[in-house]
Amino acid sequence: MKTLADLELQDMTWVKARRRGWFDKPRFELRAGSGEVLATIVRKGGLRSGAVVDAPGSRWLLDYRTRLFKRPVLTIQSVGTGDEPAIFETRGYEGRLIYPDGRVFTFTRHTRMFKPPRWVWTMEDGSPILGIELKGTRGEISLDPDIPTEVLAQKAPPLLLFLGWYLILLYEDTQMAASVAAMAAVSG
């Protein structure tokens, strides 16, 4: 997997890929400005059912785990090794990504008047790392220009690109389901 420093100069956008057939699962591609596919996310099914992330040299499973008397967590598991490099503690569709070495990244939604929502990953001290702005079915990614060099060089933070987009997809699914339920209640 490339580091954030490798990806820093590329325009990156998440786009919904065309389905190959009727039963094909929803698939999203992270594309560079040149059109090169940097990674894909394939959803397993309905709400909170998980996804598979494919990136050069890496493949992860994203899956929810419920815990007795605790908030659910989203686990990230390497398909090749079975390792879990981090867990995401949820607070709705926001939360904290926690690595075993103590690093913590926070994911939050920022609403802006008359503009699409922007989702932001920040470091523990609150300084932003990257943002994803939802524009229709696309997610435009922006890296903060002031990211510390030591964070740019780490291999783990690119996981933020995948996990962030997956969480946005879950949020959008929930919003769509709520809209449909409200319309059914009104018309029923």
WOGI-V434350 format. One line per field, one symbol per residue. ss: DSSP state (a for helix, b for strand, c for the rest). psi: psi as a letter, one per 40 degrees, with the letter a starting at -180 (. if undefined). burial: # if it has 16 or more other ideal C-beta (glycine too) atoms within 10 Angstrom, else .. A space follows every 10 residues. Layout:
BEGIN
ss=???
psi=???
burial=???
END
This chain:
BEGIN
ss=cccaaaaccc cbbbbbcccc ccccccbbbb bbccccbbbb bbbccccccc bbbbbccbbb bbbbbbbccb bbbbbbbbcc cccccbbbbb bccbbbbbbc cccbbbbbbb bbccbbbbbb bbbccccbbb bbbbbccbbb bbbcccccaa aacccaaaaa aaaaaaaaaa aaaaaaaaaa aaaaaaac
psi=hiidddedei hihhihiiid idehihhihh iideehhdii hhidbahfei ihhhiheihi hhiihihhei iiihihhhdd eeigdiihhi gbeiahhhid eeihihhihh ihheiiihhh hiideehidi ihhhgbeihh hhhhefhidd ddeidddedd dddddddddd dddddddddd dddddde.
burial=##.#..#..# .###...... ......#### #......### #.#......# #####..#.# ###....... ..#####... ....###### ..#####.#. ....####.. .......### ###....### ####....#. #.##..#... ##...##### ########## #.#....... ........
END
